[in-house]
């Protein structure tokens, strides 16, 4: 588990490096969400496939209305897989909230099965930025 966390921290560092050309007035938030064992194929089929192929225009419009630019990464590790989300915008935390509120009930059910959390419950605390090489 420690190795997976270390790999995840390296990946997040790389993501932040990748996003180093942020516009100065934009904020960014990132989060890692575990995929429960045996649920990666379900995530690919029920979430990713619909997000990027079947409903891409709608997915993009929801992010636009929420005021964020989302990037989604799949991190596969020997100790489990993670979805890593980044949100860039004036208020990425509020944007994440708007995206969650707009989630259809059938998708919320699948998300709960894949990630093991209740989309109707209060969200867990957002990640805390602990290092920024440009600050």
FENMO-V399854 format. One record per helix or strand of 3 or more residues. SS is the DSSP state (~ for helix, > for strand). FROM is the first residue (numbers start at 1). LEN is the number of residues. Records with the same first field share a line. If there is no record, write none. Layout:
SS->FROM-LEN ; FROM-LEN
//
This chain:
~->2-17 ; 40-15 ; 56-11 ; 92-10 ; 105-11
>->27-9 ; 68-10 ; 80-10
//
